[in-house]
Amino acid sequence: MTSIARFVLLLVATSALAGAASSEQILQRIAFGSCADQSIPQPIWDDVIAQKPNLFLFVGDNIYADTEDLEVMSQKYAQLAAQPGYQKLLETCPVLATWDDHDFGVNDGGEWYPKRRESQQIMLDFFGVPADSPRRQREGVYDAFVFGPEGRRVQVILLDTRYFKSRALKDRRPKAEKQRLNLVGWYVANDDPATTILGDAQWAWLEEQLRQPAELRLIVSSFQVIADDKGMESWGNFPHERRRLYDLIASTDARNVCILSGDVHFSEISRTDEGPYPLYDFTSSGLTNSHEGWASATNPHRVSEIAYAKPTFGLVEIEWKDANPIVQLRAIGLGGEVAFERTLDFSNLQ
């Protein structure tokens, strides 16, 4: 069987998963990653496959399109499809995805991007989302899935942090001042209640999802939720939206939430006590792209030993055998190197 034929068959299998709201499959190992440049080799896939994940989550910048030319965008997705490692991944596990700015179509983009509707359909086509999926009918690529039987249910919530996002406020301070403060980004907080990340329809949908029964919830945000001291894109640029997220987790009594994110070209784990219980944001970035300078920025929320600025992916491993399950978070680099890890006890996430 040719590699193209294998790719088509596995795209069909992924399509079946993408069209289902739930699956009885028990998840024990979930791999995820972001920031994959389709134009260069992607050796990290061999290390992902070696972990034998039950599911892989693309959390954004799955390609670098940065264009309004839809033919160019499609060609760049085709480059990802042709990556030998990605083809092997599709032979081993299903893939689910949301997007970030570069695959959305424009750096740091949001609701003003003129090709967002067309870009959405290209993205859904690539990941095999069926024609009758709600993702085809509504604005935005957000979706949710529940895996496993009662007692071992994992809910995966894929947010869309691009389609409705308002423009962030530029940081106009002099470069020297930002260097003194160890800021590597470009933005400051904007608490104007008229601005948004998710938009009204997605907020209403998210409330419905958080009320669904599940033993573990993985909320996927393409950019960081908790870390906000870098000046880069984050939920901290819209503090009223982040406060709304924390309050919604509390009001829906959504227990055992863990956040997965990407975007920043390094990996770390952040924690906040501003929610109803300790919330953790596991950032894995990137599969190919990394930036040591950005990793050196201040993050008082960081609880991982380091910020890891080499090619990496994240692994969420769930141990269901005990009365009180635990979740292991691991950042894994080339050659299977464990950059850092953190153990979360379910009893502390509620």
URBELKA-V255730 format. One record per backbone hydrogen bond with DSSP energy under -0.5 kcal/mol. CO is the residue of the C=O (numbers start at 0). NH is the residue of the N-H. Records with the same first field share a line. If there is no record, write none. Layout:
BEGIN
CO: NH / NH
END
This chain:
BEGIN
1: 5
2: 6
3: 7
4: 8
5: 9
6: 10
7: 11
8: 12
9: 13
10: 14
11: 15
12: 16
13: 17
14: 18
16: 19
20: 145
22: 147
24: 26
27: 317
28: 30 / 53 / 54
29: 315
30: 56
31: 313
32: 58
33: 285 / 286
34: 36 / 287 / 288
35: 37
36: 39
41: 44
42: 45 / 46
43: 46 / 47
44: 48
45: 49
46: 50
47: 50 / 52
48: 51
53: 93
54: 30
55: 57 / 95
56: 32 / 58
57: 97
59: 34
60: 35
62: 64
67: 69
68: 72
69: 73
70: 74
71: 75
72: 76
73: 77
74: 78
75: 79
76: 80
77: 81
79: 82
82: 86
83: 87
84: 88
85: 89
86: 90
87: 90 / 91
88: 91 / 92
93: 55
95: 57
99: 103
100: 104 / 105
101: 64 / 65
104: 66
105: 108
109: 112
112: 115
114: 118
115: 119
116: 120
117: 121
118: 122
119: 123
120: 124
121: 125
122: 126
123: 128
124: 127
129: 132
132: 135 / 136
133: 136 / 137
142: 157
144: 155
145: 22
146: 153
148: 151
152: 154 / 214 / 215
153: 146 / 155
154: 156 / 217
155: 144 / 157
156: 158 / 219
157: 142
158: 160
161: 164
164: 110
168: 187
169: 171
173: 177
174: 178
175: 179
176: 180
177: 182
178: 181
181: 297
185: 170
187: 168
191: 194
195: 165
198: 202
199: 203
200: 204
201: 205
202: 206
203: 207
204: 208
205: 209
206: 210
207: 210
208: 211
215: 154
216: 218 / 257
217: 156 / 219
218: 220 / 259
219: 158
221: 261
223: 234
229: 183 / 184
230: 185 / 186
233: 236
234: 237
235: 238
236: 189
237: 240 / 241
238: 242
239: 243
240: 244
241: 245
242: 246
243: 247
244: 248
245: 249
246: 250
247: 251
248: 253
249: 252
252: 254
255: 216
257: 218
258: 281
259: 220
260: 283
261: 263
264: 290
266: 307
267: 282
268: 302 / 303
269: 280
271: 278
278: 271
279: 258 / 281
280: 269 / 282
281: 260 / 283
282: 267
285: 311
290: 294
291: 295
292: 295
293: 296
298: 301
300: 270
305: 307
306: 308
307: 266
310: 333
312: 331
313: 31
314: 316 / 329
315: 29 / 317
316: 327
317: 319
318: 325
322: 324
324: 345
325: 318
326: 328 / 343
327: 316 / 329
328: 341
329: 314 / 331
330: 338 / 339
331: 312
332: 335
333: 336
336: 332 / 338
339: 330
341: 328
343: 326
344: 347
345: 348
348: 255
END
